[in-house]
Amino acid sequence: MVINGQTFFVMMVSAANALDNSKTHINNMNIFPVPDGDTGINMTLTMSTIKSLSKFDGTLSDCAEKASQMCLRAARGNSGAILSLFFRGMSKSFKGLQTADSYQVAAALKRGTDEAYKAVMKPTEGTILSVMRACSDKADKVKDKYRGDMVGLFKSILKASEEALAKTPDQLPVLKEVNLVDAGGYGFVVILTGMLAGLKGQPVVANDPVAHTAKTNVFNEFNTEDITFTYCTECIVEKSDEFKGEGTASEFNRFVCELGDSVVFIDDDDIIKLHVHTNNPGRVMEKALEYGALATVKVENMRKQHTEIIDDAPVVVTPAEISVPISKKFGFVSVCMGAGISSVFSDLGTDRIILGGQTMNPSTQDVIDAVNLTPSEYVFVLPNNKNIYMVAEQASKLITDKKVLVLPTKSVPQGISAMLAFDESVSAEENTEVMTEAIGAVTSISVTQAVRDTTIDGEKIENGQFIGLMNGSIVCAKNSPEECIEALSDNATGKSFITVFYGEEVSPEEAEAACECIKAKADKYAEINILCGGQPLYPYIISIE
C-alpha cells in the first residue's frame, strides 16, 4: 500500500476535523491562566483551510504543496506556525512524487521535523517539537518493517508520539507542576490520529463548524460623514488576448490605487478581479474595459449601507493579492488591540494596524496583507506579542518585493519604545539595531484576570483572581487590579517615563486612583501619562523606562 494524492487529501481533512473536534480540550491544556488559551483554535484555523479544496484528484506532490501553502498562509500563533512549517517540510520531501511508500513517508516526516526545529531559535524539549521528533525517528526505524503496510507505519508512529507526549511533563518542570502534557504536542497527536483514521478509510468528521475568532463590528463607531469614499466597487474583467498572462495589468493596478482606498487587485492569467472604495466607479469601469470584457460588476453606496448596518454584518476577508505602489523608504505594521493603543501607534507613524493580540492571533496572511498595503521599500513589523512573532517571521519570508524586518517586540510597551527610537535619517540596519536596543530598555507590566486554576512556581492561582505580569512572567495574584499594581509599583522607583494604558472596562477615575502608588515611587520629575487604551482582557498595560 502506498499513499497517493487523494489518500493524502483525505488524511489531511480527517486530521483537520480531528483538531476541530478537540480544540476546546487543547485550549484548556494551556498552563498559564492568562486569557490566551488558544492553542487548539490556532492549530485548527491553521489546518481548516485545507477543507476548502473539497476534493483532490492530483498527485501526492500537488496535494502536499497545496495543503502546505494553505497552512502556511493560515498559520496562527506559535503552534500554528510550527505546524505549518512541518507540513511545508513534508511537501518539499514529496515534491515530484505521484505516490509515497514507507521510505518516502519517513523521509517526509523527518524533513517536516527539521523544518519545524529550524524555525525556533531556542527549541525547547517537552513541546510539540519533541513529539514531532519522536514521530519522525520512529518512522525512520520501522520503515523497513512496514514497507507496503502504511496503516502499520502510522499506528507505530502514533504510538511513539503518544509515548513522547506522556514524557513532556518530565522534560518541562512547569508541566509537571500542573500535571499536564504539552498542549501543542497533544494537538499533534490528534493530527496523527486523524491521519490514521483517514488512511484506514474511516475519516474523522467535524462535530461542529470551526470556531473562528470573531472580529468586532466597528461600523457603529464612526459617523456616516466620515466615510471618505462613497462607492464600494468590484468587478471581474475577462482579459482580451493582448493582456493574457499573469501580471500584465500593473498600470491598471496603479490607476485604481490613485482613485481610492481598500484596493484589492488580482491580476491572473485570464482575469482581473478588483475591489476599491472610490468616488469614481465609472472611471474604474471605463479603464477596466481597456483590458477586456466586464464579466461581473457590483457598485454599492457605503454611505447608504452604513445607516442600515446590523450587528451581525459579515466580516470581509481581504485576499492575498494586494499591492500598493511604493512611495517612501520606511513603513510600519503593528499588531495591537484597543482604539487608544492603536491611535498611539498611528500617531507614531504606523501605516497599518492589525487588530490582534491575546486570544486573537492574526494569521500569516493577515501580516502579508498589511505589509502589501504599506507603500514602503522597507517595512518594520512589530508583533507586540510573543505568540505572533513566528507568524510575522513566516510572513516576511513569503514577501519578495519588499524588505520586511520583524522586530522582537513581545508587548505593546516594547512596540511603542521601538517606534520612539526610529530615526528616518539612518539606514534600515542602524534603525533595527537602535530599535532592538530600545525594546530591551523598557519594562512591560500588565494586569489580567486568571481564567483557570493553576500553580506557577509553587504559587496557587485561582480562576477569577487578578494576576500581575512583568515582561510576560507572572509576579503576583491578587483580588483586584489595584492590588496587582501596588505589588508591582516598585518597578517604577526612580524611573522617568511611565505610560499607563487602562482597558475598556476601566474608568478614568479608577485608573488615576490605581496609579497613585506608581506616581509615589517614580522620579519626582517623571513624565507619567495615563491614557485610555481601550484594550480588552487587560485592565492595565504599563510601560516603565
C-alpha positions in Angstrom: 0.0 0.0 0.0 1.2 3.5 -0.9 -0.2 7.0 -0.3 -1.4 8.9 -3.3 -2.7 12.5 -3.7 -6.3 11.5 -3.0 -5.4 9.5 0.1 -3.2 12.2 1.5 -6.0 14.7 1.0 -8.5 12.5 2.9 -5.9 12.1 5.7 -5.3 15.9 6.0 -9.0 16.7 6.1 -9.6 14.0 8.7 -6.7 15.5 10.7 -8.2 19.0 10.4 -11.6 17.6 11.6 -10.0 15.8 14.5 -8.3 19.0 15.6 -11.6 20.9 15.2 -13.4 18.4 17.5 -10.6 18.6 20.1 -9.9 22.3 20.0 -11.6 23.2 23.3 -9.8 20.5 25.2 -6.5 21.6 23.7 -7.2 25.2 24.6 -7.9 24.2 28.2 -4.5 22.4 28.5 -2.6 25.7 28.4 -0.6 26.2 31.6 -0.7 29.9 32.0 -4.0 31.1 33.4 -4.0 34.3 31.3 -6.8 34.5 28.7 -4.8 33.4 25.7 -5.5 29.6 25.9 -5.9 29.4 22.1 -3.5 26.7 21.1 -6.4 24.5 19.9 -8.0 27.3 18.0 -4.7 28.3 16.4 -3.9 24.8 15.2 -7.4 24.3 14.0 -7.5 27.5 12.0 -4.1 26.7 10.5 -5.4 23.4 9.1 -9.0 24.2 8.5 -8.4 25.9 5.1 -7.4 22.6 3.6 -11.1 21.6 3.7 -11.9 24.3 1.1 -10.3 22.1 -1.5 -13.5 20.0 -1.3 -11.8 17.1 -3.1 -8.5 16.4 -4.7 -7.6 14.3 -7.8 -4.0 15.3 -8.4 -0.6 13.7 -7.4 0.7 13.4 -3.9 3.2 16.2 -4.7 0.5 18.5 -5.8 -1.7 17.8 -2.8 1.1 18.2 -0.3 2.1 21.5 -1.9 -1.4 22.9 -1.9 -2.0 21.8 1.7 1.3 23.3 2.7 0.6 26.7 1.1 -2.8 26.8 2.7 -1.5 26.0 6.1 1.4 28.4 5.7 -0.8 31.4 5.0 -3.5 30.5 7.5 -0.9 29.8 10.3 -1.8 31.5 13.7 0.3 31.6 16.8 3.5 29.7 17.6 1.8 26.3 17.5 0.2 27.1 14.1 3.4 28.4 12.7 5.4 25.3 13.8 2.6 23.0 12.4 2.6 24.8 9.0 6.4 24.5 8.7 6.2 20.8 9.5 3.8 20.3 6.6 5.9 22.6 4.4 8.9 20.3 5.1 6.8 17.2 4.2 5.7 19.0 1.0 9.3 19.6 0.0 10.2 15.9 0.5 7.1 14.8 -1.5 7.9 17.1 -4.4 7.6 15.4 -7.8 6.2 12.2 -6.3 3.0 10.5 -7.6 2.8 8.3 -4.6 4.9 7.5 -1.4 5.9 4.3 0.3 7.1 3.9 3.9 10.6 5.1 3.0 9.4 8.3 1.4 6.9 9.0 4.2 9.6 8.5 6.8 11.8 10.9 4.8 9.0 13.4 4.6 8.3 13.3 8.4 12.0 13.9 9.1 12.1 16.8 6.7 9.0 18.3 8.3 10.5 17.9 11.8 13.8 19.5 10.6 11.9 22.5 9.1 9.9 23.0 12.4 13.1 22.8 14.5 15.0 25.3 12.3 12.2 27.9 12.7 12.6 28.0 16.5 15.7 29.9 17.7 15.9 28.1 21.0 14.0 24.8 20.7 12.6 23.6 24.0 12.1 20.0 24.7 8.8 18.9 26.2 6.9 20.7 23.5 5.3 19.9 20.1 8.8 19.7 18.7 9.7 16.7 20.9 6.6 14.9 19.8 7.4 15.6 16.1 10.9 14.3 16.5 9.7 11.1 18.2 7.3 10.6 15.3 9.9 11.0 12.6 12.6 9.0 14.5 10.2 6.1 14.9 9.2 6.2 11.2 12.9 6.0 10.2 13.5 3.0 12.5 10.5 1.0 11.3 10.3 1.9 7.6 11.7 -1.5 6.5 9.3 -3.4 8.8 6.2 -1.6 7.4 7.1 -1.5 3.7 3.8 -1.9 1.9 1.9 -1.5 5.2 1.1 2.2 5.5 -1.5 1.6 8.2 1.0 -0.3 10.3 3.5 2.5 9.9 1.1 5.2 11.1 0.0 3.0 14.0 3.6 2.7 15.0 4.4 6.4 14.8 1.2 7.3 16.6 2.2 5.1 19.5 5.7 6.6 19.6 4.2 10.1 19.6 1.8 9.3 22.4 4.7 8.0 24.5 6.7 11.2 23.7 3.7 13.3 24.7 3.4 11.4 28.1 7.1 12.3 28.8 6.7 16.1 28.2 6.0 16.8 31.9 9.3 15.2 32.8 11.0 17.5 30.2 9.3 20.7 31.3 9.0 21.2 35.1 6.2 23.7 34.6 4.1 21.0 33.0 4.9 18.6 35.8 3.9 21.1 38.4 0.3 21.4 37.0 0.1 17.7 35.9 -0.4 18.5 32.2 1.1 17.3 29.0 2.1 19.9 26.3 -1.0 21.3 24.5 0.7 21.7 21.2 2.2 18.2 21.4 -1.3 16.8 22.3 -2.6 18.6 19.2 0.0 16.9 17.0 -1.0 13.5 18.4 -4.6 14.4 17.5 -3.5 15.2 13.9 -1.8 11.8 13.6 -4.9 10.1 15.0 -7.0 11.9 12.3 -4.5 11.0 9.5 -4.5 7.3 10.6 -8.4 7.3 10.6 -8.4 8.8 7.0 -5.8 6.2 5.9 -8.0 3.4 7.2 -11.0 4.7 5.2 -12.7 5.9 8.4 -12.0 9.7 8.2 -13.0 11.9 11.2 -16.0 14.2 10.6 -16.2 17.6 12.3 -18.7 17.8 15.1 -19.4 21.5 14.6 -18.1 24.4 12.5 -14.6 25.8 13.1 -14.8 28.4 15.9 -13.2 31.3 14.1 -12.1 34.2 16.3 -14.7 36.9 15.6 -13.7 40.3 14.6 -15.6 43.1 16.2 -18.1 45.0 14.1 -16.9 48.6 14.4 -19.2 50.3 11.8 -21.2 51.9 14.6 -18.1 53.7 16.0 -17.8 56.3 13.3 -20.2 58.7 11.6 -21.5 58.3 8.0 -19.9 61.6 7.0 -16.6 60.2 8.0 -16.7 57.8 5.0 -14.2 59.3 2.6 -15.1 57.2 -0.5 -18.7 56.5 -1.2 -18.8 53.6 -3.5 -17.6 50.0 -2.9 -16.7 49.0 -6.4 -16.0 45.4 -7.6 -15.7 43.8 -11.0 -14.2 40.9 -12.8 -12.6 41.5 -16.2 -12.1 38.7 -18.7 -8.8 39.7 -20.3 -8.5 40.3 -24.0 -5.8 38.3 -25.9 -3.2 41.0 -25.7 -3.3 41.1 -21.9 -3.4 37.3 -21.3 -0.9 36.2 -18.7 -0.2 36.9 -15.1 0.9 40.5 -14.1 0.0 42.2 -17.3 -2.2 44.8 -15.7 0.2 46.6 -13.3 -0.7 50.0 -14.9 -4.3 49.4 -14.2 -3.5 48.5 -10.6 -1.6 51.8 -10.1 -4.6 53.7 -11.7 -7.1 52.1 -9.3 -4.8 52.8 -6.3 -4.9 56.5 -7.1 -8.7 56.6 -7.2 -9.5 55.3 -3.7 -8.5 53.0 -0.9 -9.1 49.4 0.3 -7.8 48.2 -3.0 -7.7 44.5 -3.8 -6.3 43.8 -7.2 -5.9 40.2 -8.6 -4.0 40.1 -11.9 -4.4 36.4 -13.0 -3.7 34.8 -16.3 -7.2 35.2 -17.8 -9.0 37.6 -15.5 -8.6 40.7 -13.4 -10.6 40.9 -10.2 -10.6 44.1 -8.3 -12.2 45.8 -5.3 -11.8 49.5 -4.4 -13.6 52.2 -2.4 -13.8 55.2 -4.6 -15.9 58.2 -5.6 -15.5 57.5 -9.3 -16.8 53.9 -10.1 -17.4 55.0 -13.7 -13.7 55.8 -14.3 -12.8 52.4 -12.8 -15.1 50.6 -15.3 -14.0 52.7 -18.2 -10.4 51.8 -17.5 -11.3 48.1 -17.0 -12.8 47.9 -20.5 -9.3 48.7 -21.9 -8.2 45.3 -20.7 -11.1 43.1 -21.8 -14.8 42.5 -21.2 -16.6 43.0 -17.9 -17.9 39.7 -16.6 -19.4 41.0 -13.4 -19.9 44.4 -11.9 -21.0 45.5 -8.4 -21.2 49.0 -7.1 -22.7 49.7 -3.6 -23.2 53.0 -1.8 -21.4 52.7 1.5 -23.0 55.8 3.0 -26.4 54.4 2.5 -25.3 51.0 3.7 -23.9 52.5 6.9 -27.2 53.7 8.1 -28.6 50.1 7.6 -25.8 48.1 9.2 -26.9 45.4 11.5 -24.8 43.8 14.3 -24.3 40.5 12.5 -22.8 42.0 9.3 -20.4 39.6 7.7 -16.7 40.2 8.0 -15.0 40.9 4.7 -11.8 38.9 4.4 -9.1 40.6 2.3 -7.5 38.3 -0.2 -3.8 37.8 -0.6 -3.3 39.6 -3.9 -3.0 43.2 -2.6 -0.4 45.7 -3.6 0.1 49.5 -3.5 2.9 51.5 -5.2 6.0 52.2 -3.1 6.1 55.8 -2.3 8.5 56.0 0.7 11.5 54.3 2.2 10.3 53.2 5.6 6.9 51.9 6.8 5.5 50.2 9.9 2.9 47.4 10.6 1.9 47.0 14.3 -0.3 44.4 16.0 -2.4 45.6 18.9 -5.8 45.8 20.4 -7.8 48.8 21.7 -8.7 52.1 20.0 -6.4 54.1 22.2 -3.4 51.9 21.8 -4.0 51.8 18.0 -4.1 55.6 17.9 -0.8 55.9 19.7 0.9 53.6 17.2 -0.7 55.6 14.3 0.4 58.9 15.8 4.0 57.4 16.0 3.9 56.7 12.3 2.4 53.2 11.9 1.0 52.7 8.4 -1.1 49.6 9.1 -2.6 48.3 12.3 -3.5 44.6 12.6 -6.1 44.1 15.3 -4.9 41.2 17.3 -3.1 40.0 20.4 -4.2 37.7 23.2 -6.9 35.3 22.1 -6.9 36.8 18.6 -3.7 36.0 16.9 -3.5 37.2 13.3 -2.6 34.8 10.6 0.4 34.8 8.3 -1.9 36.1 5.5 -3.1 39.0 7.8 0.5 40.1 8.2 1.2 39.7 4.4 -1.8 41.8 3.5 -0.8 44.6 5.9 2.7 44.6 4.6 1.5 44.7 1.0 -0.7 47.7 1.8 2.2 49.6 3.3 3.7 51.7 0.5 7.3 51.3 1.6 10.6 49.8 0.4 11.4 48.7 4.0 8.6 47.6 6.3 9.1 47.1 10.0 6.7 44.6 11.6 6.0 44.9 15.3 4.2 41.8 16.6 3.9 43.1 20.2 3.2 39.6 21.4 5.4 36.5 21.8 2.8 34.3 20.2 2.7 36.4 17.0 6.5 36.7 16.3 6.9 33.4 14.5 3.9 34.1 12.2 5.3 37.5 11.4 8.7 35.9 10.6 7.0 33.4 8.4 5.1 36.2 6.5 8.3 38.1 5.9 9.8 35.1 4.1 6.8 35.0 1.7 7.2 38.6 0.6 9.7 39.2 -2.1 9.1 42.7 -3.4 9.9 44.5 -0.1 12.4 44.1 2.7 10.4 43.1 5.8 12.1 43.5 9.1 10.4 41.8 12.1 11.3 43.3 15.4 11.2 41.1 18.5 8.6 43.1 20.4 6.6 40.9 22.9 4.4 43.7 24.3 2.8 46.9 23.5 5.2 49.0 25.6 8.1 47.4 23.7 6.5 48.2 20.4 6.0 51.9 21.4 9.5 52.1 22.7 10.8 50.8 19.4 8.7 53.3 17.4 10.1 56.2 19.5 13.6 55.1 18.8 13.2 55.1 15.0 15.3 57.7 13.1 14.3 58.2 9.4 17.7 59.7 8.6 19.7 56.5 9.2 19.7 53.1 7.4 17.4 50.2 8.0 20.2 48.2 9.6 21.0 51.1 12.0 17.4 51.5 12.9 17.0 47.8 13.5 19.9 47.9 16.0 18.7 51.0 17.8 15.1 49.9 18.0 16.1 46.5 19.3 18.1 48.2 22.0 15.1 50.3 22.9 13.0 47.1 23.3 15.4 45.8 25.9 15.3 49.0 27.9 11.6 49.0 28.7 9.8 47.2 31.5 6.4 45.9 30.5 3.8 45.4 33.2 0.3 44.1 32.7 -2.7 43.1 34.7 -5.3 40.5 33.6 -7.7 38.0 35.1 -7.0 34.3 35.6 -9.2 32.0 33.5 -8.3 28.8 35.2 -6.9 27.4 38.5 -3.2 26.6 38.2 0.1 26.6 40.1 3.0 28.5 38.8 6.4 28.3 40.6 4.7 26.9 43.7 2.1 29.7 43.9 -1.5 28.7 43.6 -3.7 30.9 41.3 -7.4 30.7 41.4 -9.8 31.2 38.5 -11.1 34.8 38.6 -8.1 36.2 40.5 -6.2 39.1 39.0 -2.6 38.4 38.1 0.2 40.9 37.6 2.8 40.2 34.9 6.2 41.8 34.4 7.8 41.2 31.0 5.4 38.3 30.4 6.1 36.5 33.7 3.5 36.1 36.4 4.7 38.0 39.5 1.6 38.1 41.7 -2.0 37.0 42.1 -4.4 39.4 43.9 -8.1 40.0 44.4 -8.2 43.3 42.4 -6.3 45.0 39.6 -5.3 47.8 42.1 -3.7 45.3 44.4 -1.6 44.0 41.5 -0.4 47.4 40.5 0.5 48.1 44.2 2.5 44.9 44.2 4.3 45.8 41.0 4.8 49.5 41.7 8.4 49.1 43.0 9.4 48.7 39.3 8.6 52.5 38.9 11.1 53.5 41.6 13.3 56.3 40.2 12.0 55.9 36.7 11.4 58.9 34.4 9.0 57.8 31.7 5.8 55.9 32.5 2.7 55.3 30.4 -0.4 53.6 31.7 -3.0 52.3 29.3 -6.2 51.4 31.0 -8.6 48.9 29.5 -12.1 49.1 28.0 -13.8 48.3 31.4 -11.8 50.8 33.5 -13.0 54.4 34.1 -10.5 57.4 34.0 -11.1 57.9 37.7 -10.4 54.3 38.6 -7.2 54.5 36.5 -6.0 57.7 38.2 -6.6 56.2 41.7 -5.0 52.9 40.8 -1.8 54.6 39.7 -1.2 56.8 42.7 1.2 54.2 44.1 3.2 54.3 40.8 3.4 58.1 40.9 4.7 57.9 44.5 7.5 55.6 43.5 8.6 57.3 40.3 11.2 60.0 39.9 10.0 63.4 41.2 10.1 64.9 37.7 8.9 61.8 35.9 6.7 62.1 32.9 3.6 60.0 33.7 0.8 59.6 31.1 -2.4 57.8 31.9 -4.3 57.0 28.6 -7.4 55.2 27.6 -6.0 52.2 25.7 -9.4 50.6 25.2 -7.8 47.1 25.2 -9.9 44.1 26.2 -9.0 41.5 28.8 -6.1 43.5 30.3 -7.3 46.3 32.7 -3.8 47.8 32.7 -0.8 47.7 30.4 2.1 49.8 31.7 5.3 50.9 30.2 8.2 51.9 32.5 11.5 53.4 31.4 
